[in-house]
């Protein structure tokens, strides 16, 4: 008898005092302006965080020497409401093509100058026996919560 893996996920949200389309663009097109410099897996610094703006586009970092380290890819591109990304970074902080944890980010307009951003990092069960440890790490203050806070500050011009 085999056990059915339960869905393991992390969900974070932030209110951003900026219009929906602007917040979407800050998160996607301007990712390098706010992505934490400590959050990268390539061996070289400085780097540029890049999110190619289309379904099938790559999510990666590019070092100044032109070398690239992929993080995942864009699974869904629905401006200005939603983007879904494959997060293919394993427990050893290496790119693993097809690992397939997912980061869905929704941008919900709550007024002309206010946007709720909801980030869900799901399919963490794909980490196997380390799934719960990864969930705990992604839940920690220095992970998605601070990353979203940095994005909000950039979108608000702080």
DSSP file (Angstrom, degrees, kcal/mol; ACC not computed):
  #  RESIDUE AA STRUCTURE BP1 BP2  ACC     N-H-->O    O-->H-N    N-H-->O    O-->H-N    TCO  KAPPA ALPHA  PHI   PSI    X-CA   Y-CA   Z-CA
    1    1 A X              0   0    0      0, 0.0     2,-0.3     0, 0.0     0, 0.0   0.000 360.0 360.0 360.0 125.8    0.0    0.0    0.0
    2    2 A X        -     0   0    0      1,-0.0     2,-0.3     0, 0.0     0, 0.0  -0.751 360.0-123.8-100.8 144.2    1.5    3.3   -1.1
    3    3 A X        -     0   0    0     -2,-0.3     2,-0.5     1,-0.0    -1,-0.0  -0.593  22.1-125.5 -81.9 143.1    1.0    6.6    0.8
    4    4 A X        -     0   0    0     -2,-0.3     2,-0.2     1,-0.0    -1,-0.0  -0.795  27.5-120.4 -89.8 125.9   -0.4    9.5   -1.2
    5    5 A X        -     0   0    0     -2,-0.5     2,-0.2     1,-0.1   120,-0.0  -0.442  26.3-133.0 -67.2 132.8    1.9   12.6   -0.9
    6    6 A X        -     0   0    0     -2,-0.2     2,-0.5     1,-0.1   119,-0.1  -0.519  27.7 -96.4 -83.0 155.7    0.1   15.5    0.6
    7    7 A X        -     0   0    0     -2,-0.2     2,-0.5   117,-0.1    -1,-0.1  -0.596  41.2-166.5 -72.5 123.5    0.3   18.9   -1.0
    8    8 A X        +     0   0    0     -2,-0.5   116,-2.4     2,-0.0   117,-0.4  -0.961  20.7 151.2-114.9 125.8    3.0   20.9    0.7
    9    9 A X        -     0   0    0     -2,-0.5     2,-0.4   113,-0.2   113,-0.2  -0.949  37.8-137.1-149.3 166.8    3.1   24.6    0.1
   10   10 A X  E     -A  121   0A   0    111,-2.3   111,-2.7    -2,-0.3     2,-0.4  -0.989  19.1-166.6-126.1 136.3    4.0   28.1    1.4
   11   11 A X  E     +A  120   0A   0     -2,-0.4     2,-0.3   109,-0.2   109,-0.2  -0.991  11.9 167.6-129.7 128.3    1.7   31.1    1.0
   12   12 A X  E     -A  119   0A   0    107,-2.7   107,-3.3    -2,-0.4     2,-0.3  -0.947   8.2-172.8-133.3 153.2    2.7   34.7    1.6
   13   13 A X  E     -A  118   0A   0     -2,-0.3     2,-0.3   105,-0.2   105,-0.2  -0.977   5.6-173.6-145.3 160.9    1.1   38.0    0.7
   14   14 A X  E     -A  117   0A   0    103,-2.0   103,-3.0    -2,-0.3     2,-0.5  -0.988  23.3-128.8-150.6 146.3    1.8   41.7    0.8
   15   15 A X  E     -A  116   0A   0     -2,-0.3     2,-0.5   101,-0.2   101,-0.2  -0.873  25.4-163.2 -96.1 130.6   -0.2   44.8    0.1
   16   16 A X  E     -A  115   0A   0     99,-3.2    99,-2.8    -2,-0.5     2,-1.9  -0.962  18.9-138.8-118.0 129.0    1.6   47.2   -2.3
   17   17 A X  S    S+     0   0    0     -2,-0.5     2,-0.3    97,-0.2    97,-0.3  -0.529  74.7  84.3 -86.4  72.4    0.5   50.9   -2.5
   18   18 A X  S    S-     0   0    0     -2,-1.9    -2,-0.2    97,-0.0    95,-0.1  -0.960  88.1 -77.5-163.5 157.5    0.8   51.0   -6.3
   19   19 A X     >  -     0   0    0     -2,-0.3     4,-2.3    94,-0.2     3,-0.2  -0.274  42.4-114.6 -65.4 150.2   -1.4   50.1   -9.3
   20   20 A X  H  > S+     0   0    0     91,-0.3     4,-2.6     1,-0.2     5,-0.2   0.891 113.4  49.1 -50.7 -52.0   -1.7   46.5  -10.3
   21   21 A X  H  > S+     0   0    0      1,-0.2     4,-2.2     2,-0.2    -1,-0.2   0.880 111.7  50.1 -61.9 -38.4    0.0   46.8  -13.7
   22   22 A X  H  > S+     0   0    0     -3,-0.2     4,-2.5     2,-0.2    -1,-0.2   0.905 110.9  48.7 -65.3 -42.1    3.0   48.6  -12.2
   23   23 A X  H  X S+     0   0    0     -4,-2.3     4,-2.6     2,-0.2    -2,-0.2   0.914 110.9  50.5 -66.0 -42.7    3.4   45.9   -9.5
   24   24 A X  H  X S+     0   0    0     -4,-2.6     4,-2.3     1,-0.2     5,-0.3   0.933 112.4  47.2 -58.8 -45.8    3.2   43.1  -12.1
   25   25 A X  H  X>S+     0   0    0     -4,-2.2     5,-2.2     1,-0.2     4,-0.5   0.882 110.6  51.8 -65.4 -38.5    5.9   44.9  -14.1
   26   26 A X  H  <5S+     0   0    0     -4,-2.5    -1,-0.2     1,-0.2    -2,-0.2   0.931 112.5  46.1 -62.3 -44.4    8.1   45.5  -11.0
   27   27 A X  H  <5S+     0   0    0     -4,-2.6    -2,-0.2    -5,-0.2    -1,-0.2   0.895 129.3  21.5 -65.3 -39.7    7.8   41.8  -10.1
   28   28 A X  H ><5S+     0   0    0     -4,-2.3     3,-1.2    -5,-0.2    23,-0.3   0.940 130.6  29.8 -97.0 -70.0    8.6   40.5  -13.6
   29   29 A X  T 3<5S+     0   0    0     -4,-0.5     3,-0.3    -5,-0.3    -3,-0.2   0.844 129.3  39.0 -65.0 -35.2   10.3   43.0  -15.9
   30   30 A X  T > <S+     0   0    0     -5,-2.2     3,-1.8     1,-0.2     4,-0.5   0.005  74.1 128.2-106.2  28.4   12.2   44.8  -13.1
   31   31 A X  G X>  +     0   0    0     -3,-1.2     4,-2.3     1,-0.3     3,-1.2   0.819  67.9  60.8 -55.2 -34.3   13.0   41.7  -11.0
   32   32 A X  G 34 S+     0   0    0     17,-0.4    -1,-0.3    -3,-0.3    -2,-0.1   0.739  93.4  65.2 -69.0 -20.4   16.7   42.6  -10.9
   33   33 A X  G <4 S+     0   0    0     -3,-1.8    -1,-0.2    -7,-0.2    -2,-0.2   0.711 121.1  16.3 -74.3 -17.9   15.9   45.9   -9.1
   34   34 A X  T <4 S+     0   0    0     -3,-1.2    -2,-0.2    -4,-0.5    -1,-0.2   0.555  87.3 118.7-130.0 -15.3   14.6   44.2   -6.0
   35   35 A X  S  < S-     0   0    0     -4,-2.3    14,-0.1     1,-0.1   112,-0.0  -0.374  75.7-104.9 -61.4 128.8   15.7   40.5   -6.0
   36   36 A X    >   -     0   0    0      1,-0.2     3,-1.7    -2,-0.1    -1,-0.1  -0.299  19.7-139.4 -58.9 131.0   17.9   39.9   -2.9
   37   37 A X  T 3  S+     0   0    0      1,-0.3    -1,-0.2    -3,-0.1    -2,-0.1   0.751 101.9  58.6 -64.1 -24.1   21.5   39.7   -3.8
   38   38 A X  T 3  S+     0   0    0      1,-0.2     2,-1.2     3,-0.0    -1,-0.3   0.622  88.4  81.9 -79.9 -11.4   22.0   36.9   -1.3
   39   39 A X    <   +     0   0    0     -3,-1.7     2,-0.3   104,-0.0    -1,-0.2  -0.626  68.1 102.2 -99.1  77.2   19.4   34.7   -3.1
   40   40 A X        -     0   0    0     -2,-1.2     9,-0.0     2,-0.1    31,-0.0  -0.989  50.4-158.8-151.8 158.8   21.3   33.2   -6.0
   41   41 A X        +     0   0    0     -2,-0.3    54,-0.1    28,-0.1    29,-0.1   0.493  60.2 104.6-117.6  -8.6   22.8   29.8   -6.9
   42   42 A X  S    S-     0   0    0     27,-0.2    -2,-0.1     2,-0.1    27,-0.1  -0.341  73.2-126.1 -70.9 159.0   25.3   30.8   -9.6
   43   43 A X  S    S+     0   0    0     -2,-0.0     2,-0.4     2,-0.0    -1,-0.1   0.497  82.1  73.2 -85.3  -2.9   28.9   30.8   -8.6
   44   44 A X        -     0   0    0     23,-0.0     2,-0.3     2,-0.0    -2,-0.1  -0.895  69.4-126.0-123.1 144.2   29.7   34.4   -9.8
   45   45 A X  S    S+     0   0    0     -2,-0.4     2,-0.2    18,-0.1    18,-0.1  -0.931  77.1  43.3-128.7 155.5   28.8   37.8   -8.6
   46   46 A X  S    S+     0   0    0     -2,-0.3    18,-1.4    16,-0.1     2,-0.3   0.674  77.4 172.5 -71.3 167.8   27.6   40.3   -9.4
   47   47 A X  E     -B   63   0A   0     16,-0.2     2,-0.5    -2,-0.2    16,-0.2  -0.909  30.1-131.3-137.5 164.3   24.6   38.9  -11.3
   48   48 A X  E     -B   62   0A   0     14,-2.2    14,-2.2    -2,-0.3     2,-0.4  -0.983  19.9-137.4-118.1 126.5   21.5   40.1  -13.0
   49   49 A X  E     -B   61   0A   0     -2,-0.5   -17,-0.4    12,-0.2     2,-0.4  -0.704  28.3-170.7 -82.0 132.9   18.1   38.4  -12.1
   50   50 A X  E     -B   60   0A   0     10,-3.0    10,-2.4    -2,-0.4     2,-0.4  -0.983  22.3-176.4-133.2 136.2   16.1   37.8  -15.3
   51   51 A X  E     -B   59   0A   0     -2,-0.4     2,-0.3   -23,-0.3     8,-0.2  -0.941  27.0-137.8-129.2 107.7   12.6   36.7  -16.0
   52   52 A X        -     0   0    0      6,-2.8     2,-2.3    -2,-0.4     5,-0.3  -0.528  23.4-123.3 -70.8 125.9   11.9   36.4  -19.7
   53   53 A X  S    S+     0   0    0     -2,-0.3     2,-0.3     3,-0.1    -1,-0.1  -0.340  76.8  64.3 -79.9  65.3    8.4   37.8  -20.2
   54   54 A X  S >  S-     0   0    0     -2,-2.3     3,-2.5     4,-0.1    20,-0.3  -0.939  92.3 -82.3-171.1 153.5    6.5   35.0  -21.9
   55   55 A X  T 3  S+     0   0    0     -2,-0.3    20,-0.2     1,-0.3     3,-0.1  -0.457 122.0  27.4 -59.3 132.8    5.2   31.5  -21.2
   56   56 A X  T 3  S+     0   0    0     18,-3.4    -1,-0.3     1,-0.3    19,-0.1   0.265  94.1 133.7  92.0 -10.4    8.2   29.2  -21.8
   57   57 A X    <   -     0   0    0     -3,-2.5    17,-3.2    -5,-0.3    -1,-0.3  -0.248  57.6-106.9 -68.5 161.0   10.6   32.0  -20.9
   58   58 A X  E     - C   0  73A   0     15,-0.3    -6,-2.8    -3,-0.1     2,-0.5  -0.566  14.8-150.8 -90.6 154.0   13.5   31.3  -18.6
   59   59 A X  E     +BC  51  72A   0     13,-2.2    12,-3.6    -8,-0.2    13,-1.9  -0.990  46.7 129.1-119.8 115.4   14.0   32.4  -15.0
   60   60 A X  E     -BC  50  70A   0    -10,-2.4   -10,-3.0    -2,-0.5     2,-0.4  -0.896  54.4-112.6-155.8 174.9   17.7   32.8  -14.4
   61   61 A X  E     -BC  49  69A   0      8,-2.2     8,-2.5    -2,-0.3     2,-0.5  -0.970  23.2-159.3-121.1 144.1   20.7   34.8  -13.2
   62   62 A X  E     -BC  48  68A   0    -14,-2.2   -14,-2.2    -2,-0.4     6,-0.2  -0.988  11.2-142.3-125.6 123.7   23.4   36.1  -15.5
   63   63 A X  E >   -B   47   0A   0      4,-2.8     3,-2.3    -2,-0.5   -16,-0.2  -0.345  32.0-103.1 -77.4 163.6   26.8   37.0  -14.2
   64   64 A X  T 3  S+     0   0    0    -18,-1.4    -1,-0.1     1,-0.3   -17,-0.1   0.753 121.8  60.5 -59.9 -24.8   28.8   39.9  -15.6
   65   65 A X  T 3  S-     0   0    0      2,-0.1    -1,-0.3     1,-0.0     3,-0.1   0.433 121.6-106.5 -83.2   2.2   31.0   37.6  -17.6
   66   66 A X  S <  S+     0   0    0     -3,-2.3    -2,-0.1     1,-0.3     2,-0.1   0.297  74.3 138.9  93.5  -9.6   27.8   36.3  -19.5
   67   67 A X        -     0   0    0     -5,-0.1    -4,-2.8     1,-0.0     2,-0.3  -0.408  38.9-149.6 -69.6 147.7   27.6   33.0  -17.8
   68   68 A X  E     -C   62   0A   0     -6,-0.2     2,-0.4    -3,-0.1    -6,-0.2  -0.889  18.4-167.5-123.6 149.7   24.1   31.9  -16.9
   69   69 A X  E     -C   61   0A   0     -8,-2.5    -8,-2.2    -2,-0.3   -27,-0.2  -0.949  22.5-141.1-134.7 112.8   22.5   29.8  -14.1
   70   70 A X  E     -C   60   0A   0     -2,-0.4   -10,-0.3   -10,-0.2     3,-0.1  -0.468  19.8-178.1 -77.2 144.9   18.9   28.9  -14.7
   71   71 A X  E     -     0   0A   0    -12,-3.6    17,-2.6     1,-0.3     2,-0.3   0.652  61.8 -67.6-106.7 -30.0   16.4   28.8  -11.8
   72   72 A X  E     -CD  59  87A   0    -13,-1.9   -13,-2.2    15,-0.2    -1,-0.3  -0.930  54.6 -88.1 171.3-150.9   13.3   27.6  -13.7
   73   73 A X  E     -CD  58  86A   0     13,-0.8    13,-3.4    -2,-0.3     2,-0.6  -0.969  34.7 -92.5-151.2 166.0   10.9   28.8  -16.4
   74   74 A X  E     + D   0  85A   0    -17,-3.2   -18,-3.4    -2,-0.3    11,-0.3  -0.719  34.6 175.8 -83.6 120.3    7.7   30.8  -16.9
   75   75 A X  E    S+     0   0A   0      9,-3.2     2,-0.4    -2,-0.6    10,-0.2   0.802  71.2  16.1 -93.3 -35.7    4.8   28.4  -17.0
   76   76 A X  E     - D   0  84A   0      8,-1.7     8,-2.2   -22,-0.1     2,-0.5  -0.998  59.3-169.7-142.5 137.6    2.0   31.0  -17.3
   77   77 A X  E     + D   0  83A   0     -2,-0.4     6,-0.2     6,-0.2   -22,-0.2  -0.930  20.1 155.2-130.9 104.4    2.2   34.7  -18.3
   78   78 A X  E >>  - D   0  82A   0      4,-2.6     4,-2.0    -2,-0.5     3,-2.0  -0.565  39.0-130.0-132.7  68.3   -1.1   36.6  -17.7
   79   79 A X  T 34 S+     0   0    0      1,-0.3   -58,-0.1     2,-0.2    -2,-0.1  -0.347  79.3   5.4 -64.4 142.7   -0.3   40.3  -17.2
   80   80 A X  T 34 S+     0   0    0    -60,-0.1    -1,-0.3   -59,-0.0   -56,-0.2  -0.876 132.0  45.1-100.1  22.8   -1.2   42.1  -15.1
   81   81 A X  T <4 S+     0   0    0     -3,-2.0    26,-2.8     1,-0.2     2,-0.3   0.788 109.1   3.9 -99.3 -29.8   -2.9   39.5  -13.0
   82   82 A X  E  <  -DE  78 106A   0     -4,-2.0    -4,-2.6    24,-0.2     2,-0.3  -0.996  39.8-174.5-163.2 145.3   -0.8   36.4  -12.7
   83   83 A X  E     -DE  77 105A   0     22,-2.0    22,-3.0    -2,-0.3     2,-0.4  -0.986  11.9-160.9-140.8 139.7    2.5   34.7  -13.4
   84   84 A X  E     -DE  76 104A   0     -8,-2.2    -9,-3.2    -2,-0.3    -8,-1.7  -0.988  12.5-170.6-123.4 130.2    3.4   31.0  -12.6
   85   85 A X  E     -DE  74 103A   0     18,-2.9    18,-3.0    -2,-0.4     2,-0.5  -0.936  23.4-129.4-122.7 139.8    7.0   30.0  -12.5
   86   86 A X  E     -DE  73 102A   0    -13,-3.4     2,-0.8    -2,-0.4   -13,-0.8  -0.782  19.7-155.7 -80.8 128.3    8.7   26.6  -12.3
   87   87 A X  E     +DE  72 101A   0     14,-3.4    14,-1.2    -2,-0.5   -15,-0.2  -0.907  17.3 175.1-105.9 101.0   11.2   26.7   -9.4
   88   88 A X        +     0   0    0    -17,-2.6     8,-3.7    -2,-0.8     2,-0.6  -0.252  32.8 123.8-105.4  43.9   13.7   24.0  -10.4
   89   89 A X  B     -G   95   0B   0      6,-0.2     6,-0.2    -2,-0.1   -18,-0.1  -0.925  49.2-148.5-107.7 121.7   16.2   24.5   -7.6
   90   90 A X    >   -     0   0    0      4,-2.9     3,-1.9    -2,-0.6     4,-0.1  -0.082  33.9 -87.4 -84.5-176.0   16.9   21.4   -5.5
   91   91 A X  T 3  S+     0   0    0      1,-0.3    -1,-0.1     2,-0.1    36,-0.0   0.628 127.5  57.5 -70.3 -13.5   17.7   21.0   -1.8
   92   92 A X  T 3  S-     0   0    0      2,-0.2    -1,-0.3     0, 0.0     3,-0.1   0.256 119.5-111.2 -95.0  10.0   21.5   21.4   -2.6
   93   93 A X  S <  S+     0   0    0     -3,-1.9     2,-0.3     1,-0.2    -2,-0.1   0.903  77.1 128.4  58.7  46.0   20.7   24.8   -4.2
   94   94 A X        -     0   0    0     -4,-0.1    -4,-2.9   -23,-0.0    -1,-0.2  -0.949  68.6 -99.9-125.7 148.6   21.4   23.6   -7.7
   95   95 A X  B     -G   89   0B   0     -2,-0.3     2,-0.4    -6,-0.2    -6,-0.2  -0.510  37.6-175.1 -66.0 130.8   19.3   23.8  -10.9
   96   96 A X    >   -     0   0    0     -8,-3.7     3,-2.3    -2,-0.2     4,-0.3  -0.858  23.6-132.2-131.3  96.1   17.5   20.5  -11.5
   97   97 A X  T 3  S+     0   0    0     -2,-0.4   -25,-0.0     1,-0.3    -8,-0.0  -0.191  89.2  12.6 -50.1 129.0   15.6   20.6  -14.8
   98   98 A X  T 3  S+     0   0    0      3,-0.1    -1,-0.3     1,-0.0   -11,-0.0   0.470  79.9 128.3  83.8   2.4   12.1   19.3  -14.3
   99   99 A X    <   -     0   0    0     -3,-2.3   -11,-0.1   -11,-0.1    -2,-0.1   0.950  51.9-162.5 -55.1 -48.0   12.1   19.3  -10.5
  100  100 A X        +     0   0    0     -4,-0.3     2,-0.2     1,-0.2   -12,-0.2   0.735  30.0 154.7  78.8  27.2    8.9   21.3  -10.9
  101  101 A X  E     -E   87   0A   0    -14,-1.2   -14,-3.4    23,-0.1     2,-0.4  -0.605  38.0-138.3 -72.5 156.4    8.0   23.0   -7.7
  102  102 A X  E     -EF  86 122A   0     20,-2.1    20,-3.0   -16,-0.2     2,-0.5  -0.929  20.4-160.0-126.1 142.8    5.9   26.0   -8.7
  103  103 A X  E     -EF  85 121A   0    -18,-3.0   -18,-2.9    -2,-0.4     2,-0.5  -0.964  14.9-172.3-117.7 110.8    5.7   29.7   -7.6
  104  104 A X  E     -EF  84 120A   0     16,-2.7    16,-2.8    -2,-0.5     2,-0.5  -0.898   1.3-169.2-102.9 131.4    2.4   31.3   -8.5
  105  105 A X  E     -EF  83 119A   0    -22,-3.0   -22,-2.0    -2,-0.5     2,-0.4  -0.979   0.9-167.2-123.5 121.6    2.1   35.0   -8.0
  106  106 A X  E     -EF  82 118A   0     12,-2.7    12,-2.1    -2,-0.5     2,-0.6  -0.857   8.7-156.2-107.0 142.8   -1.3   36.7   -8.2
  107  107 A X  E     - F   0 117A   0    -26,-2.8     2,-0.6    -2,-0.4    10,-0.2  -0.939  14.4-172.0-120.4 104.8   -1.7   40.5   -8.4
  108  108 A X  E     - F   0 116A   0      8,-3.2     8,-3.0    -2,-0.6     2,-0.3  -0.876  19.3-135.2-107.4 115.0   -5.1   41.5   -7.2
  109  109 A X  E     + F   0 115A   0     -2,-0.6     6,-0.2     6,-0.2     3,-0.1  -0.511  24.5 175.6 -68.2 125.6   -6.2   45.1   -7.6
  110  110 A X  E    S-     0   0A   0      4,-3.0     2,-0.2     1,-0.4     5,-0.2   0.138  71.7 -26.7-113.6  16.5   -7.8   46.4   -4.4
  111  111 A X  E >  S- F   0 114A   0      3,-0.6     3,-1.1     1,-0.1    -1,-0.4  -0.832  85.8 -70.8 153.8 173.9   -8.2   49.9   -5.8
  112  112 A X  T 3  S+     0   0    0      1,-0.2   -92,-0.1    -2,-0.2    -1,-0.1   0.778 133.1  26.6 -64.9 -25.1   -6.5   52.2   -8.3
  113  113 A X  T 3  S+     0   0    0    -94,-0.1     2,-0.4   -95,-0.1    -1,-0.2   0.057 111.5  75.6-125.0  24.2   -3.3   52.5   -6.2
  114  114 A X  E <   + F   0 111A   0     -3,-1.1    -4,-3.0   -97,-0.3    -3,-0.6  -0.988  50.1 179.4-143.3 130.0   -3.4   49.3   -4.1
  115  115 A X  E     -AF  16 109A   0    -99,-2.8   -99,-3.2    -2,-0.4     2,-0.6  -0.995  18.9-146.9-132.6 130.7   -2.5   45.8   -5.1
  116  116 A X  E     -AF  15 108A   0     -8,-3.0    -8,-3.2    -2,-0.4     2,-0.5  -0.861  16.9-158.9 -92.8 126.7   -2.5   42.6   -3.0
  117  117 A X  E     -AF  14 107A   0   -103,-3.0  -103,-2.0    -2,-0.6     2,-0.5  -0.933   6.6-169.8-108.1 124.3    0.2   40.2   -4.1
  118  118 A X  E     -AF  13 106A   0    -12,-2.1   -12,-2.7    -2,-0.5     2,-0.5  -0.967   1.1-169.2-117.0 122.0   -0.2   36.6   -3.2
  119  119 A X  E     -AF  12 105A   0   -107,-3.3  -107,-2.7    -2,-0.5     2,-0.5  -0.942   3.3-175.2-112.9 128.5    2.7   34.2   -3.7
  120  120 A X  E     -AF  11 104A   0    -16,-2.8   -16,-2.7    -2,-0.5     2,-0.7  -0.975   9.0-166.2-125.0 117.5    2.2   30.5   -3.4
  121  121 A X  E     +AF  10 103A   0   -111,-2.7  -111,-2.3    -2,-0.5   -18,-0.2  -0.909  30.6 168.6-101.2 111.9    5.2   28.2   -3.6
  122  122 A X  E     + F   0 102A   0    -20,-3.0   -20,-2.1    -2,-0.7  -113,-0.2  -0.608  39.3  53.4-124.6 177.5    3.7   24.7   -4.1
  123  123 A X    >   +     0   0    0   -115,-0.3     3,-1.8   -22,-0.2  -114,-0.2   0.784  57.4 148.9  65.1  30.7    4.5   21.1   -5.0
  124  124 A X  G >   +     0   0    0   -116,-2.4     3,-2.2     1,-0.3  -115,-0.1   0.683  54.7  81.0 -67.7 -16.5    7.1   21.1   -2.3
  125  125 A X  G >  S+     0   0    0   -117,-0.4     3,-1.9     1,-0.3    -1,-0.3   0.710  73.9  77.9 -60.2 -17.6    6.4   17.4   -1.8
  126  126 A X  G <  S+     0   0    0     -3,-1.8    -1,-0.3     1,-0.3    -2,-0.2   0.620  77.5  72.0 -68.3 -10.8    8.7   17.0   -4.8
  127  127 A X  G X  S-     0   0    0     -3,-2.2     3,-1.7     1,-0.3    -1,-0.3   0.455  91.5-157.6 -80.5  -0.3   11.6   17.5   -2.4
  128  128 A X  G X   +     0   0    0     -3,-1.9     3,-2.1     1,-0.3     4,-0.3  -0.344  67.3   2.8  64.3-133.4   10.8   14.0   -1.0
  129  129 A X  G 3  S+     0   0    0      1,-0.3    -1,-0.3     2,-0.1     3,-0.2   0.659 135.3  54.4 -64.7 -14.9   12.1   13.4    2.5
  130  130 A X  G <> S+     0   0    0     -3,-1.7     4,-2.3     1,-0.2    -1,-0.3   0.318  77.7 103.3 -98.1   7.8   13.4   17.0    2.7
  131  131 A X  H <> S+     0   0    0     -3,-2.1     4,-2.5     1,-0.2     5,-0.2   0.905  80.2  46.9 -58.5 -46.2   10.0   18.5    1.8
  132  132 A X  H  > S+     0   0    0     -4,-0.3     4,-2.4    -3,-0.2    -1,-0.2   0.881 111.6  51.2 -67.6 -37.6    9.1   19.6    5.3
  133  133 A X  H  > S+     0   0    0     -4,-0.2     4,-2.1     2,-0.2    -1,-0.2   0.893 111.6  48.2 -64.9 -39.5   12.6   21.1    5.9
  134  134 A X  H  X S+     0   0    0     -4,-2.3     4,-2.9     2,-0.2     5,-0.2   0.898 109.9  52.1 -68.3 -39.7   12.3   23.1    2.7
  135  135 A X  H  X S+     0   0    0     -4,-2.5     4,-2.0     1,-0.2    -2,-0.2   0.939 109.7  49.4 -60.0 -45.8    8.8   24.3    3.6
  136  136 A X  H  X S+     0   0    0     -4,-2.4     4,-0.9     1,-0.2    -1,-0.2   0.906 112.2  48.4 -59.2 -42.7   10.1   25.5    6.9
  137  137 A X  H >< S+     0   0    0     -4,-2.1     3,-0.7     1,-0.2    -2,-0.2   0.927 111.8  47.9 -64.8 -45.3   12.9   27.3    5.2
  138  138 A X  H 3< S+     0   0    0     -4,-2.9     6,-1.1     1,-0.2     7,-0.4   0.797 110.5  53.9 -67.0 -27.0   10.6   29.0    2.6
  139  139 A X  H 3< S+     0   0    0     -4,-2.0    -1,-0.2    -5,-0.2    -2,-0.2   0.705  88.3 106.2 -75.5 -21.0    8.3   30.0    5.5
  140  140 A X  S X<>S-     0   0    0     -4,-0.9     3,-1.8    -3,-0.7     5,-0.6  -0.131  85.0-111.4 -64.3 157.8   11.1   31.7    7.4
  141  141 A X  I 3 >S+     0   0    0      1,-0.3     5,-0.9     4,-0.1    -1,-0.1   0.803 114.5  57.2 -60.1 -31.9   11.3   35.5    7.5
  142  142 A X  I 3 5S+     0   0    0      3,-0.1    -1,-0.3     4,-0.1    -2,-0.1   0.405 105.7  55.3 -83.0   5.1   14.5   35.6    5.4
  143  143 A X  I <>5S-     0   0    0     -3,-1.8     4,-2.1    -6,-0.1     3,-0.2   0.445 120.5 -14.4-106.0-118.7   12.8   33.7    2.5
  144  144 A X  I  >5S+     0   0    0     -6,-1.1     4,-2.7     1,-0.2     5,-0.2   0.841 129.8  58.4 -62.7 -34.4    9.6   34.6    0.6
  145  145 A X  I  ><S+     0   0    0     -5,-0.6     4,-1.9    -7,-0.4    -1,-0.2   0.944 112.1  39.1 -61.0 -48.1    8.4   37.1    3.2
  146  146 A X  H  ><S+     0   0    0     -5,-0.9     4,-2.1    -6,-0.3    -1,-0.2   0.835 113.9  55.7 -72.8 -30.8   11.4   39.3    2.9
  147  147 A X  H  X S+     0   0    0     -4,-2.1     4,-2.0     2,-0.2    -2,-0.2   0.927 109.8  45.6 -65.0 -44.4   11.6   38.8   -0.9
  148  148 A X  H  X S+     0   0    0     -4,-2.7     4,-2.6     1,-0.2    -2,-0.2   0.881 110.5  54.3 -65.2 -37.8    8.0   40.1   -1.3
  149  149 A X  H  X S+     0   0    0     -4,-1.9     4,-2.3    -5,-0.2    -1,-0.2   0.894 107.8  49.9 -62.1 -39.8    8.8   43.0    1.1
  150  150 A X  H  X S+     0   0    0     -4,-2.1     4,-2.1     2,-0.2    -1,-0.2   0.905 111.3  48.9 -64.5 -41.9   11.7   44.0   -1.1
  151  151 A X  H  X S+     0   0    0     -4,-2.0     4,-2.6     2,-0.2    -2,-0.2   0.918 110.6  50.8 -63.6 -43.2    9.5   43.8   -4.2
  152  152 A X  H  X S+     0   0    0     -4,-2.6     4,-2.2     1,-0.2     6,-0.2   0.920 109.5  50.6 -60.6 -44.6    6.8   46.0   -2.5
  153  153 A X  H  <>S+     0   0    0     -4,-2.3     5,-2.9     1,-0.2     4,-0.5   0.909 111.6  48.0 -60.7 -42.1    9.4   48.6   -1.5
  154  154 A X  H ><5S+     0   0    0     -4,-2.1     3,-1.0     1,-0.2    -2,-0.2   0.921 111.4  49.6 -64.9 -43.1   10.7   48.7   -5.1
  155  155 A X  H 3<5S+     0   0    0     -4,-2.6    -1,-0.2     1,-0.3    -2,-0.2   0.845 112.9  47.7 -65.0 -33.0    7.2   49.0   -6.6
  156  156 A X  T 3<5S-     0   0    0     -4,-2.2    -1,-0.3    -5,-0.2    -2,-0.2   0.482 115.0-116.6 -86.5  -2.7    6.4   51.8   -4.1
  157  157 A X  T < 5       0   0    0     -3,-1.0    -3,-0.2    -4,-0.5    -2,-0.1   0.749 360.0 360.0  75.4  23.2    9.6   53.6   -4.9
  158  158 A X      <       0   0    0     -5,-2.9    -4,-0.2    -6,-0.2    -5,-0.1   0.454 360.0 360.0 -89.2 360.0   11.0   53.3   -1.4
